[in-house]
Amino acid sequence: MSTVQEIEKAITQLPKDGLAVLREWFEEFDAKMWDRQFEEDAQSGKLEKLANEAIADFRAGRCVSHTEREKNIRIISARTATAQERRRHETESRKSQ
């Protein structure tokens, strides 16, 4: 049995409170690992290209404000809900014929 399998088995045997403690610990551990990787990538220059692309997009006017983005999401959501309702109504109409 591999170490991962042993860990998986041990996790399935944890009581609810032990699982909650593990989840909290892992979330913190995972966040620290992500932060460390991000710092390494930033220091090595891996993020330089992405940063330059973002700055160029901003300067070229290809970015929208958070408010504008939220407005667009609400519009799309409303259109999607309307289309879904129309399809549901059409499906019900066909069934009743």
C-alpha positions as CSV (number, residue, x, y, z in Angstrom):
1,M,0.0,0.0,0.0
2,S,1.3,3.5,-1.0
3,T,1.6,6.4,1.4
4,V,-1.2,8.1,-0.4
5,Q,-3.5,5.1,0.0
6,E,-2.6,4.9,3.7
7,I,-3.5,8.5,4.2
8,E,-6.7,8.1,2.3
9,K,-7.7,5.1,4.4
10,A,-6.8,7.0,7.6
11,I,-8.9,10.0,6.5
12,T,-12.0,7.8,5.9
13,Q,-11.6,6.6,9.5
14,L,-11.6,10.0,11.1
15,P,-14.5,11.2,13.2
16,K,-16.3,14.3,12.1
17,D,-14.4,16.6,14.4
18,G,-11.1,15.1,13.4
19,L,-12.0,15.6,9.7
20,A,-12.9,19.2,10.4
21,V,-9.5,19.8,12.0
22,L,-7.7,18.1,9.1
23,R,-9.7,20.2,6.6
24,E,-8.7,23.4,8.4
25,W,-5.1,22.3,8.6
26,F,-5.0,21.3,4.9
27,E,-6.6,24.5,3.7
28,E,-4.0,26.5,5.6
29,F,-1.2,24.2,4.3
30,D,-2.4,24.4,0.7
31,A,-2.6,28.2,0.9
32,K,0.9,28.5,2.2
33,M,2.2,26.2,-0.6
34,W,0.3,28.3,-3.2
35,D,1.8,31.5,-1.8
36,R,5.3,30.0,-1.8
37,Q,4.9,28.8,-5.4
38,F,3.5,32.3,-6.4
39,E,6.5,34.0,-4.8
40,E,9.0,31.7,-6.5
41,D,7.3,32.3,-9.9
42,A,7.3,36.0,-9.3
43,Q,11.0,36.1,-8.4
44,S,12.0,33.9,-11.3
45,G,10.2,36.1,-13.8
46,K,7.6,33.5,-14.8
47,L,4.8,36.1,-14.2
48,E,6.5,38.9,-16.1
49,K,4.9,38.0,-19.5
50,L,1.4,37.8,-17.9
51,A,1.9,41.1,-16.1
52,N,3.0,42.8,-19.3
53,E,0.0,41.4,-21.2
54,A,-2.4,42.6,-18.5
55,I,-0.8,46.1,-18.6
56,A,-1.0,46.2,-22.4
57,D,-4.7,45.1,-22.3
58,F,-5.4,47.8,-19.7
59,R,-3.7,50.5,-21.7
60,A,-5.4,49.4,-24.9
61,G,-8.8,49.7,-23.2
62,R,-9.6,46.0,-23.3
63,C,-10.4,45.8,-19.6
64,V,-13.7,46.6,-17.9
65,S,-14.3,47.9,-14.4
66,H,-15.6,45.5,-11.7
67,T,-19.0,47.4,-11.8
68,E,-19.3,46.9,-15.6
69,R,-18.3,43.2,-15.3
70,E,-21.0,42.6,-12.6
71,K,-23.6,44.4,-14.8
72,N,-22.7,42.1,-17.7
73,I,-22.9,39.0,-15.5
74,R,-26.4,40.1,-14.3
75,I,-27.6,40.6,-17.9
76,I,-26.2,37.3,-19.1
77,S,-27.8,35.5,-16.1
78,A,-31.2,37.1,-16.8
79,R,-31.0,36.1,-20.4
80,T,-30.0,32.6,-19.6
81,A,-32.8,32.2,-17.0
82,T,-35.3,33.5,-19.6
83,A,-34.1,31.1,-22.3
84,Q,-34.2,28.2,-19.9
85,E,-37.8,29.1,-18.9
86,R,-38.8,29.4,-22.5
87,R,-37.3,25.9,-23.3
88,R,-39.1,24.5,-20.3
89,H,-42.4,26.0,-21.4
90,E,-41.9,24.7,-25.0
91,T,-41.1,21.2,-23.7
92,E,-44.2,21.2,-21.5
93,S,-46.3,22.4,-24.4
94,R,-45.0,19.6,-26.6
95,K,-45.8,17.0,-23.9
96,S,-49.4,18.2,-23.6
97,Q,-50.1,18.0,-27.3
